[in-house]
Amino acid sequence: MTATPHTIAFQGRPGAYSDLACRQAYPGWTTVPCETFADAIAAVHEGRATLAMLACENSLAGRVPDIHALLPDSGLHIIGEHFQRVEHCLMGIPGARVEQARRVHTHPVAMGQIRTLIREHDLTPVVEFDTAGAAELVAGWGRPEDVAVASELAAELNGLTILSRNVEDAAHNTTRFYVMALHPADIPASGPVMTTVLFSVRNVPGALYKVLGGFATNGVNMTRLESYMLEGTFAATQFLLDVEGRPDKDGLKQALAELEFFAERFRTLGVYPQSPFRLRTPGRVA
């Protein structure tokens, strides 16, 4: 099925940070809100979207568990990455004032990132299904005592007034996304590249050490390693690995050959250009 051109799916309501990430990474594209990550993946397979923007990790909250469970069998390829700064805004209905607020509504992860705001204004936290959804609810209720924490985009789309910006406790709150497509990306001949692989190891002593040893000996920088259990057993572990480099070049090519030799299963999920965000950030992004 031919996909609708210049469309990109995301998990969440219009105005969610994933929606904002889509608009910043692909200006002018039509964003397609989906209820779940699985729905966003299905949108690409069904031709309702060309790409999917899927959150995979956050600098404060860590990995996004749902997406790691879906990636292995998604049938999609990682063709890019995007880093989105999370800038929480406190918002209310037009005419509302901060001192009128009694209850703050937002996603549970966001709620954990605004503890100072809650304490200073003596707000009652009310957990909602997502940040943009909280903004929709507050707009629908029309009560000055109910406020939401979400993106500036969510305020704009729902006709809310921003009462305070950057209310998050940590200034470095950033979410990383995988950009997914039906087919692998055409990698530019030059420029920094990321490679993401999925592998599992046998439940024997030293298996993981042998699998990963090739990266150190071949001078390959590993930026991320995630593990999770397979098929409801404690005897099988699967790993998701992000490394810098091209798999067809010496160094990473040799490291992946060693990984494939010692791993029980091995698959490349994507080879794609590094985000410019990595070059602007001191140190390594993990």
ROTIMI-12775 format. One record per residue (C-alpha): x, y, z. Coordinates in steps of 0.1 Angstrom, whole numbers, plus 5000, padded with zeros to 4 digits. Example, Ala and Ser with C-alpha at 12.3 -4.5 7.8 and 13.67 -1.06 7.14 Angstrom:
! ROTIMI-12775
512349555078/513749895071/
***
This chain:
! ROTIMI-12775
500050005000/501350344991/501650575021/500150925021/503151145013/504651375040/502751225069/504251105102/502550915130/503150955167/501750815199/499551065218/497051345214/497551655192/499951885210/501951595227/505651625228/505851355202/503651575180/506051865186/509051645178/507351545144/506751915135/510352025144/512051725127/509751745096/508352095092/505352115070/504451745073/501051635085/501151465119/498951165126/498051115163/497750755174/496450615207/499350365212/502850295199/501349985182/498850205164/501650435152/503550135138/500350015121/499750355105/502950305086/502149955075/498650055065/499850355045/498250615067/501650755074/505050765057/507050755090/506550705127/508150915154/508550685184/509950795218/512650545230/514350715260/514251025282/517251185300/515251175333/512850885331/515050645312/513850405286/510350385272/509350015280/506449985255/508550065224/511249815233/508749535234/507349645200/510549715181/511649355175/508449255157/507449595143/508649525107/509949875105/513450015102/515150295121/516050565096/516850855119/516850995154/515551315169/516151475203/513351685217/513851925246/510951885270/509852235281/506752205304/504352485305/501652555331/498452645314/494852735322/491752875306/491853235293/491753475321/492853235348/495653325372/498253095389/496953185424/493553045414/494952705406/494052415429/494552105408/497252025382/496651765355/499351595335/500951255325/502551065355/506051105341/505551475337/504051495372/507251355386/509251635369/507251925384/507551865421/508852215429/505852365411/503352145430/505052235463/505352605458/501752655447/500252385470/498652205440/496851875441/498351645414/495851465392/497351205368/495951195333/496650965303/499051215286/500051575287/498151695257/495051505269/495351695302/495252015282/492151905263/490451825296/491252155312/490052345281/486752145282/486052195319/486552575317/487452605354/490252835366/491052605395/492052325371/495352375352/497552145330/501152095324/501952025288/503752165257/503352515243/501852345213/499152185234/498252525248/497952675213/495852385199/493452395229/493052765233/494752775267/496753055283/500352985294/500653085330/504252995334/506952845312/509752595319/508152465351/510152135350/512552075378/515551985355/516652195326/518251905308/514951715303/515251565268/513451285250/515151085222/513050945194/513550675167/512250765133/510850455117/509950355081/509050055060/512450045043/516050105054/517550455049/519950545022/523050645043/524950945031/528550875020/529851105047/528951225081/528551055115/526250755116/524450545143/523850165141/521149995162/521249615167/519149365186/520649045199/520248775225/522848565243/522948215257/522548175294/526148075300/529048235320/530848505300/528348515271/527648895273/531348965279/532348775247/529648945227/530549295237/534249255239/534749315202/533449675205/536149765230/538949595211/537949755178/537550105192/533750135187/531850375210/528750225225/526150485235/523350265248/522749915260/519349805272/518349455284/514949295289/513648945295/512248725267/509148515265/508448515302/511648335312/514548435334/516948235313/516748435281/517748805278/517549035248/519649345243/519149665223/522449825214/523250175199/526750225186/528550495166/529750405131/529050235099/528649855098/530449835065/533650005078/536549845096/536149865134/532349835136/532349575109/534749355129/532949425161/529649315147/531249005132/532348905167/528948985182/527248765156/529648485162/528948475200/525348585201/522448345199/520448575177/521448905160/519649155138/520349515126/517349745133/518750045115/521750245102/521050615102/522550965104/523451095138/521251375150/523051715151/522051735188/524851495196/527451735182/525952025203/525951825236/529051815257/530251455262/528251155250/524551115249/523550775264/
***
